Amino acid sequence: MHIYQREAQECLLITVIDVYSRWALGQHIAWQVNKGDVVKLFDKIFGAYSMAENIYVRNDNGSQMVAQKVQSYFKSKKVIQEFTKPATPEQNAHIESYH
């Protein structure tokens, strides 16, 4: 795969993995990622996979993840959202090692 990079602009990647199996459930890559992209990605995942109850999502404190729209969406799906502390990638080691 070739990724074209415009004038030193970085593209952003969101990956959702199952911590138990390490299976990538979904990914979104774009020049910009917003709260709507997060909701669309999780809608796609929830549509493709049957989910158990008590789903936890662990994420950093990026603006996309702390947005009220995303938090309301997770609440409506009964998803428990956990936030890592700033500058502590070891708290999200599964996804950090995946990338």
Backbone torsions as a table, in degrees:
resi	resn	phi	psi	omega
1	MET	NA	141.8	177.5
2	HIS	-114.4	130.4	176.1
3	ILE	-112.7	119.5	178.6
4	TYR	-81.2	129.1	-179.7
5	GLN	-111.9	121.7	-179.3
6	ARG	-84.0	124.8	170.2
7	GLU	30.7	58.3	175.9
8	ALA	61.7	20.5	175.2
9	GLN	-87.5	133.3	-179.3
10	GLU	-89.2	144.0	172.6
11	CYS	-91.3	156.9	-177.7
12	LEU	-109.1	145.9	-177.9
13	LEU	-130.7	127.5	171.5
14	ILE	-111.9	126.5	176.7
15	THR	-124.8	134.4	175.9
16	VAL	-111.3	120.9	178.5
17	ILE	-120.4	153.6	169.7
18	ASP	-86.1	118.0	-174.8
19	VAL	-62.8	-35.8	-177.3
20	TYR	-66.8	-51.9	-175.6
21	SER	-92.6	-14.7	-174.4
22	ARG	65.7	18.7	179.6
23	TRP	-79.3	132.1	175.7
24	ALA	-78.2	113.8	-178.2
25	LEU	-82.1	-27.3	179.8
26	GLY	-174.8	156.7	178.4
27	GLN	-143.3	151.7	173.9
28	HIS	-138.9	127.9	178.6
29	ILE	-127.5	133.6	-178.3
30	ALA	-163.7	167.8	176.7
31	TRP	-70.2	-31.3	176.5
32	GLN	-136.5	143.3	177.6
33	VAL	-126.6	127.6	179.5
34	ASN	-121.6	-179.9	-176.4
35	LYS	-60.5	-34.2	177.8
36	GLY	-65.0	-36.1	177.4
37	ASP	-64.8	-38.1	178.7
38	VAL	-64.1	-46.8	-180.0
39	VAL	-62.7	-43.2	178.8
40	LYS	-61.5	-41.3	179.5
41	LEU	-62.5	-46.9	-179.8
42	PHE	-69.4	-33.5	173.8
43	ASP	-59.6	-43.0	179.0
44	LYS	-62.9	-43.7	-179.8
45	ILE	-65.4	-47.4	-179.3
46	PHE	-65.3	-27.7	176.7
47	GLY	-76.0	-27.7	-176.0
48	ALA	-90.7	-27.1	-174.6
49	TYR	-125.6	143.0	171.5
50	SER	-81.4	132.2	-174.5
51	MET	-111.3	143.0	174.6
52	ALA	-74.5	170.8	173.8
53	GLU	-77.4	167.2	179.0
54	ASN	59.5	54.3	176.5
55	ILE	-83.7	133.3	177.3
56	TYR	-111.3	137.1	173.2
57	VAL	-118.6	120.2	177.3
58	ARG	-105.7	128.4	-177.6
59	ASN	-147.1	169.3	175.1
60	ASP	-80.8	-170.3	-176.2
61	ASN	-100.9	31.5	177.9
62	GLY	-61.1	151.1	-176.4
63	SER	-58.3	-30.3	179.0
64	GLN	-66.0	-35.0	-173.9
65	MET	-87.8	-24.8	179.5
66	VAL	-91.8	-4.1	-178.7
67	ALA	-60.8	142.1	-179.7
68	GLN	-57.8	-37.3	179.8
69	LYS	-60.0	-42.9	-179.8
70	VAL	-70.2	-43.8	179.9
71	GLN	-63.5	-40.1	177.1
72	SER	-65.7	-39.8	178.4
73	TYR	-61.1	-48.8	179.2
74	PHE	-60.9	-41.2	179.4
75	LYS	-61.7	-40.9	179.7
76	SER	-66.2	-26.7	179.0
77	LYS	-95.1	3.5	-179.0
78	LYS	61.1	37.8	177.0
79	VAL	-96.0	133.4	178.3
80	ILE	-94.3	120.4	-176.4
81	GLN	-99.9	127.4	177.0
82	GLU	-113.1	138.7	178.6
83	PHE	-110.5	136.6	174.6
84	THR	-81.5	159.3	175.8
85	LYS	-74.7	147.1	178.6
86	PRO	-57.1	143.2	176.7
87	ALA	60.7	34.2	177.6
88	THR	-131.8	71.1	-179.3
89	PRO	-61.3	-22.7	179.0
90	GLU	-64.6	-21.0	176.6
91	GLN	-74.6	-13.0	178.1
92	ASN	-127.2	41.8	-170.9
93	ALA	-59.7	-34.2	-178.0
94	HIS	-59.8	-46.8	-178.4
95	ILE	-78.9	-33.5	177.8
96	GLU	-62.4	-40.2	178.8
97	SER	-74.8	-25.3	177.2
98	TYR	-65.5	-41.8	-179.1
99	HIS	-81.8	NA	NA
